[in-house]
Every structure is written in structure tokens, then in C-alpha cells.
Amino acid sequence: MAGERLEVGFRLDRRHRWLKGGELMPATPIDKQEALLTLARALAGTTYAVIGGVALQVHQREPRTTLDIDLAVARRGDIPAAALVAAGMRRTGTFEHSENWQAADGTPVQFSDDAVPLDALGRAQVIQVGGVELRVLAPPDLCSAKLRASQDPARRRSKRLQDLADAVGLCEEHADITAGLTDAELALLGAIR
């Protein structure tokens, strides 16, 4: 099921690139699939989880596209830089709580060490994609992460609203999520009418 949902996301990625570029569909599809598989191989043995739009593709029936791949790690020192470089990726920026990379196909990749609590990384679900194990943040933890991001004043308003909509969508799809949310998180969801 998760692999099928990701495949829909990959097809959306290809169509989005085609529409934005106004060019013919390329003979070789361009999507995040190869970048995601490359990351999963390079991160084997690392405590991480896919978060953001790609995680939403896994956990929601409604298809969605996203331009990048977001990952949470326990510590920035856990990012296997040498393995990523050997896999054809390059670092494009370093910030207080994140490192930005770019896959060989141009897909932006962001590692964050403050996006989710450490115990949430331990609860990440392992799915199979293209014969490779991929760790994806579990729906309740993804919902909490989205709600936290929706309250971050440093993020653009449109991004905060999207984060809130993503959290609501997760709760609609996974009714059991709300049982594990804090009162403050439930209040944020309750404000949506």
C-alpha cells in the first residue's frame, strides 16, 4: 500500500515537472524515486525518518506532490556525509538545525535535527520501496510534527497553513491519531471549522 501511494506521488512529480517546464515528457522520467532509494541505501544503519511531503504521500490516500525530500535525524553528526557524496549527492548549505543537500538528479534534500523528538525517530515505520527499506515517520508523530511546524513564526504563513492542513488531513485519514495528541495540539485542530 505505501509503495503504491509513493508511486502515485512519483507520477505527480513527473507531471508537475512537465507542467512547470512546458516541455515534452522526457523519455527518462524525472522524479524523486531514485533520490529516495539512494538516500535509503546511504542511510542504512542511521537513525532517521522521512518526514514532510513524502511521508504524507505514504500515509494519505489523497495524492500529493512535493518538490523535496525532508528527513529527520537525531543529530547532525549522524548524517553519513561520505556515503551521500559517494552516492552522487552534494551538500548545498548548513544552517543551525539543518543541512541541505542535492541529489544527482537535482532533487533537494533537507536533513533536520530538531523536526521531531528522538523517541519519534525510534517509532518510525519501515516500508519497502524498490527493494530498499525506508524509514518513514509514523502518522501520529507526523501529525505532531506538522502541528509544531504550523506554529513556527519563522515559517512563511502559507507553509504554516499547509502544515496545519496536512495535520488535519492525517487526522481525517487516521482517526486514532487524536488519542495521542496533547491538549494544545487538539486545540489547534479544534480551531479548524
Backbone bond lengths (Angstrom), bond angles and torsions (degrees), N, CA, C in turn:
res aa  C-N    CA-C-N  psi(-1)  N-CA   C-N-CA  omega(-1)  CA-C   N-CA-C  phi
1 M - - - 1.452 - - 1.533 110.70 -
2 A 1.338 118.08 -49.81 1.468 121.20 -178.60 1.517 110.74 -62.15
3 G 1.339 116.53 -41.82 1.458 120.44 178.84 1.519 111.88 -62.73
4 E 1.345 116.60 -38.33 1.462 120.81 178.43 1.525 110.54 -65.81
5 R 1.332 116.10 -40.64 1.472 119.38 179.37 1.526 110.83 -66.09
6 L 1.328 116.59 -38.79 1.460 118.99 177.08 1.522 110.80 -65.07
7 E 1.318 117.80 -38.58 1.464 120.73 178.82 1.527 110.98 -60.66
8 V 1.327 117.15 -39.46 1.463 120.61 175.29 1.530 109.40 -61.33
9 G 1.323 116.06 -42.54 1.467 119.81 176.74 1.517 112.11 -61.61
10 F 1.320 117.29 -40.29 1.467 120.46 178.44 1.532 110.35 -63.77
11 R 1.334 117.29 -40.25 1.470 119.80 178.14 1.527 110.18 -64.96
12 L 1.347 116.67 -39.29 1.468 119.53 176.07 1.528 110.81 -62.90
13 D 1.329 116.84 -40.32 1.464 120.33 177.73 1.531 110.52 -57.35
14 R 1.340 115.70 -46.74 1.467 119.80 -178.71 1.523 110.91 -61.81
15 R 1.330 116.15 -43.86 1.469 119.52 -179.94 1.528 111.18 -66.55
16 H 1.330 116.32 -40.35 1.461 120.18 179.21 1.533 110.58 -61.01
17 R 1.319 116.48 -46.80 1.473 119.90 178.32 1.517 110.74 -60.12
18 W 1.331 116.63 -41.32 1.451 121.11 -179.43 1.528 110.41 -63.92
19 L 1.348 117.30 -46.72 1.458 121.01 -179.53 1.523 111.93 -64.71
20 K 1.326 117.08 -40.75 1.471 120.12 -179.97 1.524 111.72 -68.74
21 G 1.337 116.16 -34.21 1.460 119.58 -177.79 1.503 114.05 -86.93
22 G 1.343 117.38 -19.64 1.448 120.51 179.54 1.518 113.88 65.29
23 E 1.325 116.21 20.11 1.455 119.32 -178.75 1.512 110.21 -111.28
24 L 1.315 116.51 171.33 1.454 120.84 178.04 1.518 110.13 -63.19
25 M 1.322 116.02 151.38 1.457 119.74 175.77 1.521 107.92 -59.56
26 P 1.332 118.67 128.43 1.461 120.41 -178.83 1.531 111.68 -68.40
27 A 1.329 115.18 152.56 1.469 120.32 178.17 1.526 110.05 -61.95
28 T 1.333 116.10 -38.26 1.457 120.95 176.34 1.525 107.52 -102.94
29 P 1.338 117.52 114.47 1.458 119.26 -176.84 1.522 112.48 -60.85
30 I 1.332 115.04 142.18 1.461 120.82 177.01 1.526 107.18 -110.32
31 D 1.297 116.30 115.33 1.455 121.68 176.71 1.519 107.77 -152.00
32 K 1.306 117.28 -176.01 1.461 120.84 -176.84 1.519 113.68 -85.60
33 Q 1.309 118.43 -0.47 1.463 120.62 -173.42 1.528 112.22 -58.64
34 E 1.309 118.33 -51.58 1.465 119.74 -177.97 1.529 111.05 -64.87
35 A 1.331 116.73 -39.40 1.469 120.01 177.66 1.525 110.52 -62.27
36 L 1.331 116.82 -40.94 1.459 121.21 -179.78 1.526 111.27 -65.75
37 L 1.325 116.93 -42.84 1.464 120.98 178.00 1.532 110.95 -65.31
38 T 1.322 116.17 -40.84 1.467 120.86 177.90 1.528 110.39 -61.38
39 L 1.332 116.24 -44.29 1.467 120.41 177.91 1.521 111.25 -61.49
40 A 1.329 116.68 -46.49 1.469 120.40 -178.42 1.528 110.47 -59.11
41 R 1.320 117.30 -41.40 1.473 120.09 179.07 1.528 110.77 -66.18
42 A 1.332 116.46 -44.62 1.462 120.61 -177.87 1.526 112.09 -67.81
43 L 1.332 117.01 -28.32 1.459 121.64 -176.60 1.529 113.63 -92.44
44 A 1.308 117.93 2.19 1.468 120.98 179.36 1.524 108.98 -53.67
45 G 1.328 116.31 129.30 1.459 121.45 -178.90 1.519 113.60 87.92
46 T 1.334 117.88 -2.25 1.460 122.90 179.37 1.528 108.75 -101.40
47 T 1.329 116.64 143.06 1.466 120.07 174.04 1.516 107.51 -82.60
48 Y 1.324 115.98 109.08 1.460 122.30 -178.08 1.526 108.79 -151.30
49 A 1.311 116.19 170.53 1.464 121.48 170.75 1.518 108.38 -152.68
50 V 1.321 115.70 140.36 1.457 121.44 170.88 1.518 106.64 -71.38
51 I 1.324 116.35 133.96 1.460 122.02 179.22 1.529 107.07 -128.04
52 G 1.308 117.30 -171.11 1.458 120.80 173.73 1.519 114.15 69.54
53 G 1.328 114.81 -151.25 1.456 121.98 -174.09 1.513 114.69 -60.17
54 V 1.328 117.54 -38.00 1.466 119.31 -179.92 1.528 109.84 -66.62
55 A 1.322 117.67 -39.89 1.472 120.24 176.72 1.533 110.26 -63.55
56 L 1.319 116.61 -37.82 1.467 119.50 176.73 1.523 110.97 -63.76
57 Q 1.335 117.02 -37.26 1.467 119.88 176.94 1.530 110.52 -58.74
58 V 1.318 116.39 -36.88 1.463 121.15 -179.36 1.528 111.35 -71.13
59 H 1.325 117.39 -40.11 1.465 121.09 -169.32 1.528 115.82 -98.56
60 Q 1.327 118.66 -3.49 1.455 119.91 -179.59 1.520 110.71 -123.74
61 R 1.329 115.33 144.41 1.464 120.13 176.88 1.517 111.48 -72.67
62 E 1.330 116.42 -35.67 1.463 119.85 -177.48 1.533 109.26 -69.90
63 P 1.332 116.69 122.27 1.462 118.57 -176.13 1.528 112.09 -66.30
64 R 1.313 114.07 152.40 1.466 120.67 -177.26 1.509 108.00 -152.78
65 T 1.304 116.64 148.89 1.449 119.52 173.91 1.521 108.85 -115.26
66 T 1.294 115.82 159.93 1.456 122.28 178.42 1.516 106.97 -150.70
67 L 1.308 116.70 149.16 1.460 120.18 -174.58 1.520 114.13 -84.94
68 D 1.334 117.19 -20.43 1.457 119.58 -172.85 1.520 111.56 -132.19
69 I 1.312 114.85 179.39 1.459 122.16 174.40 1.522 106.64 -119.73
70 D 1.324 115.71 121.96 1.466 121.49 179.03 1.517 108.98 -108.05
71 L 1.333 115.90 135.79 1.460 121.46 179.43 1.517 109.50 -133.74
72 A 1.323 114.97 145.85 1.463 121.03 174.32 1.529 107.64 -106.86
73 V 1.325 115.23 138.87 1.466 122.04 175.16 1.522 107.75 -128.65
74 A 1.323 116.00 157.87 1.462 119.94 179.87 1.532 110.89 -67.60
75 R 1.314 116.20 -45.44 1.463 122.15 -179.58 1.524 108.43 -141.56
76 R 1.314 115.69 145.75 1.470 119.00 179.64 1.514 111.33 -60.00
77 G 1.324 117.44 -29.83 1.456 120.35 178.37 1.528 112.85 -65.86
78 D 1.344 116.88 -14.11 1.463 121.49 178.52 1.524 112.95 -79.52
79 I 1.323 117.12 -13.96 1.465 120.33 -179.31 1.525 108.00 -67.84
80 P 1.330 117.70 120.08 1.467 120.74 -177.17 1.539 111.13 -79.71
81 A 1.313 115.52 74.91 1.464 121.21 -173.84 1.528 112.59 -54.66
82 A 1.335 117.43 -44.59 1.467 119.64 -178.36 1.522 111.07 -62.50
83 A 1.341 117.57 -40.39 1.469 121.05 178.88 1.529 110.88 -67.04
84 L 1.334 117.08 -37.24 1.460 120.30 178.21 1.525 111.11 -66.44
85 V 1.316 116.57 -44.08 1.473 120.39 178.20 1.528 110.00 -63.06
86 A 1.314 116.72 -43.18 1.468 120.68 178.79 1.524 111.22 -62.11
87 A 1.338 116.76 -26.50 1.467 121.64 179.74 1.530 112.00 -87.39
88 G 1.330 116.99 5.21 1.458 120.34 176.67 1.513 115.38 93.65
89 M 1.338 117.40 10.46 1.461 120.54 179.03 1.517 110.02 -94.76
90 R 1.331 114.62 159.15 1.467 118.41 177.34 1.524 110.01 -137.11
91 R 1.331 114.40 143.34 1.468 120.94 178.10 1.524 108.12 -74.82
92 T 1.348 115.62 135.08 1.461 119.60 -178.85 1.522 113.16 -117.78
93 G 1.330 117.80 -8.09 1.452 119.43 178.96 1.514 111.53 179.53
94 T 1.325 115.48 152.40 1.457 122.10 178.06 1.520 107.67 -131.47
95 F 1.321 115.79 131.85 1.453 121.93 -177.14 1.525 109.13 -131.39
96 E 1.325 117.29 179.67 1.462 121.11 -174.43 1.530 112.69 -54.51
97 H 1.320 117.84 -46.16 1.463 120.20 -176.84 1.531 113.03 -124.09
98 S 1.317 117.05 16.84 1.463 117.73 -178.53 1.524 111.55 -152.60
99 E 1.318 112.75 159.72 1.461 121.76 171.50 1.510 107.06 -128.63
100 N 1.323 115.34 134.62 1.452 120.57 177.74 1.522 109.40 -105.30
101 W 1.320 114.42 138.37 1.457 122.51 178.93 1.514 108.13 -131.29
102 Q 1.327 115.06 169.67 1.458 120.34 174.82 1.521 108.18 -136.30
103 A 1.337 115.24 130.64 1.460 120.43 177.83 1.528 109.38 -73.55
104 A 1.307 116.08 165.46 1.467 121.59 -178.87 1.527 111.77 -56.89
105 D 1.342 117.75 -31.39 1.466 120.74 -179.76 1.525 112.94 -86.15
106 G 1.333 117.36 3.10 1.459 121.64 178.67 1.518 114.23 96.26
107 T 1.327 118.64 -4.39 1.461 121.22 179.79 1.525 110.41 -63.70
108 P 1.336 117.65 124.22 1.464 120.08 176.00 1.531 110.56 -71.50
109 V 1.328 115.65 140.50 1.461 122.85 179.91 1.525 107.20 -130.58
110 Q 1.333 116.53 131.66 1.465 119.82 177.48 1.523 109.73 -125.58
111 F 1.325 114.80 126.16 1.456 122.53 173.24 1.518 107.74 -100.41
112 S 1.335 117.39 133.75 1.454 121.59 178.47 1.518 109.46 -127.56
113 D 1.335 115.94 139.42 1.462 119.27 177.82 1.525 112.36 -105.53
114 D 1.346 117.22 8.55 1.465 118.67 177.94 1.523 112.99 -132.03
115 A 1.332 117.46 13.95 1.463 120.70 -175.94 1.527 112.94 -76.78
116 V 1.325 116.85 -32.03 1.471 120.81 -178.02 1.526 109.63 -142.99
117 P 1.331 117.47 153.20 1.471 120.22 176.13 1.534 110.75 -66.58
118 L 1.307 115.76 153.85 1.463 121.80 -177.66 1.528 112.25 -56.92
119 D 1.336 117.74 -40.14 1.466 118.69 -179.21 1.527 111.95 -65.22
120 A 1.329 117.98 -27.95 1.467 120.91 176.79 1.529 110.52 -66.42
121 L 1.323 117.10 -35.98 1.468 119.87 177.00 1.520 110.35 -62.55
122 G 1.324 116.17 -36.75 1.457 120.40 178.35 1.520 113.32 -68.22
123 R 1.328 117.07 -22.56 1.467 121.25 179.23 1.527 112.86 -93.13
124 A 1.322 117.06 2.49 1.470 120.03 -177.98 1.524 110.35 -55.58
125 Q 1.309 115.45 144.04 1.467 121.71 178.11 1.523 109.07 -86.60
126 V 1.314 116.08 142.21 1.457 121.25 177.38 1.520 107.62 -102.22
127 I 1.330 115.87 123.01 1.459 120.81 177.31 1.525 108.60 -121.08
128 Q 1.306 116.01 161.45 1.458 121.92 177.43 1.525 108.80 -101.00
129 V 1.318 115.91 128.29 1.456 122.19 175.62 1.520 107.18 -134.42
130 G 1.298 117.03 118.02 1.458 120.40 178.99 1.512 113.25 56.37
131 G 1.329 117.18 33.98 1.459 121.45 179.83 1.517 114.18 78.11
132 V 1.318 117.35 10.17 1.465 122.42 -178.59 1.525 108.77 -119.59
133 E 1.332 116.84 140.76 1.465 120.75 175.85 1.521 110.14 -79.00
134 L 1.331 115.03 132.31 1.456 122.18 -179.66 1.518 107.90 -127.85
135 R 1.330 116.90 129.22 1.463 122.22 179.82 1.533 108.47 -92.95
136 V 1.336 115.76 123.61 1.462 122.12 -177.08 1.526 108.29 -124.50
137 L 1.320 116.35 134.23 1.462 121.02 179.32 1.525 109.55 -56.33
138 A 1.328 117.23 134.92 1.466 123.05 -179.41 1.531 110.14 -66.88
139 P 1.346 117.71 151.17 1.469 120.57 -176.34 1.534 115.65 -51.44
140 P 1.349 121.16 -45.13 1.465 118.50 -179.76 1.536 112.60 -62.66
141 D 1.323 116.28 -40.43 1.465 120.09 179.91 1.532 111.20 -71.20
142 L 1.329 116.48 -34.48 1.465 120.38 176.75 1.524 109.98 -65.85
143 C 1.326 116.55 -40.91 1.466 120.83 177.60 1.530 110.44 -60.69
144 S 1.327 116.77 -47.27 1.467 120.23 178.70 1.525 111.48 -61.42
145 A 1.335 116.57 -41.17 1.470 120.45 179.08 1.528 110.51 -63.18
146 K 1.323 116.28 -41.06 1.465 120.47 179.22 1.524 111.01 -66.26
147 L 1.329 116.66 -39.88 1.468 119.52 177.78 1.523 111.40 -65.34
148 R 1.354 116.84 -40.64 1.477 120.02 176.40 1.518 110.34 -61.16
149 A 1.331 116.66 -45.32 1.470 120.75 -178.98 1.526 111.11 -64.16
150 S 1.333 116.79 -31.35 1.467 119.63 -179.21 1.527 111.89 -68.18
151 Q 1.322 116.80 -15.74 1.463 121.41 -178.94 1.522 113.25 -104.97
152 D 1.319 117.21 5.37 1.466 121.72 -177.77 1.526 109.94 -83.40
153 P 1.343 117.65 108.19 1.460 120.03 -176.58 1.536 113.53 -65.60
154 A 1.317 117.46 -14.75 1.465 120.25 179.02 1.529 111.18 -77.55
155 R 1.327 117.44 -16.28 1.471 120.64 179.55 1.525 110.02 -85.70
156 R 1.320 115.92 149.60 1.460 120.26 175.54 1.531 109.46 -59.47
157 R 1.304 116.06 148.28 1.470 121.32 -178.99 1.523 111.06 -56.92
158 S 1.321 117.46 -43.07 1.467 120.26 -178.90 1.527 111.19 -62.16
159 K 1.331 117.44 -36.68 1.472 120.96 177.27 1.525 110.73 -68.36
160 R 1.352 116.40 -40.93 1.466 119.81 179.18 1.522 111.11 -63.73
161 L 1.334 116.69 -40.50 1.461 120.28 177.61 1.528 111.08 -65.44
162 Q 1.340 117.29 -39.07 1.461 120.66 177.50 1.527 110.52 -64.19
163 D 1.345 116.38 -40.83 1.468 120.25 177.79 1.531 110.49 -60.36
164 L 1.320 116.82 -43.34 1.453 120.89 179.34 1.537 110.34 -64.59
165 A 1.319 117.09 -43.34 1.468 120.83 177.50 1.531 110.75 -62.54
166 D 1.329 116.87 -38.82 1.471 120.51 177.74 1.530 110.74 -62.09
167 A 1.343 116.72 -42.34 1.475 120.81 179.39 1.524 110.56 -63.68
168 V 1.322 116.38 -43.41 1.463 120.53 178.76 1.530 109.73 -62.04
169 G 1.328 116.70 -43.83 1.467 120.72 178.76 1.519 112.59 -60.79
170 L 1.323 116.62 -40.95 1.467 120.07 176.90 1.527 111.16 -61.87
171 C 1.328 116.53 -42.74 1.468 120.57 179.99 1.526 111.01 -66.40
172 E 1.315 117.66 -35.65 1.460 120.44 177.31 1.523 111.06 -65.87
173 E 1.308 115.94 -37.13 1.464 120.35 -177.77 1.526 112.72 -82.23
174 H 1.328 116.83 -32.27 1.465 122.48 -177.02 1.526 108.03 -124.38
175 A 1.319 116.50 84.39 1.472 121.95 -173.78 1.525 112.74 -58.02
176 D 1.321 118.27 -27.05 1.462 121.32 -177.55 1.529 113.08 -73.60
177 I 1.308 118.20 -11.42 1.471 121.22 -178.91 1.519 111.49 -59.61
178 T 1.313 117.19 -42.44 1.462 119.66 -172.76 1.527 112.89 -61.31
179 A 1.325 117.71 -23.88 1.469 120.60 179.70 1.526 111.96 -62.93
180 G 1.321 117.90 -27.17 1.452 120.86 -177.58 1.515 114.83 -100.74
181 L 1.319 117.39 2.63 1.463 120.33 -178.36 1.528 111.72 -83.01
182 T 1.315 115.33 152.15 1.464 120.59 176.62 1.530 109.23 -74.53
183 D 1.332 116.10 167.13 1.463 120.26 177.30 1.526 110.52 -61.09
184 A 1.325 117.21 -39.37 1.477 120.12 179.45 1.527 110.78 -64.52
185 E 1.330 117.24 -40.08 1.472 120.25 178.51 1.516 110.50 -66.58
186 L 1.333 117.16 -41.91 1.449 120.35 177.83 1.528 111.47 -62.93
187 A 1.337 116.70 -36.08 1.459 120.36 177.90 1.533 110.87 -64.51
188 L 1.326 116.21 -39.67 1.481 118.91 176.70 1.522 110.71 -61.47
189 L 1.312 116.46 -44.47 1.467 120.07 178.95 1.524 111.14 -66.72
190 G 1.329 116.35 -36.70 1.459 121.14 -179.91 1.523 113.40 -67.15
191 A 1.319 116.40 -22.22 1.470 120.46 179.36 1.525 111.73 -73.07
192 I 1.330 116.58 -13.99 1.478 120.88 179.15 1.519 107.91 -87.06
193 R 1.293 116.36 118.39 1.474 121.39 179.35 1.502 110.38 -117.18
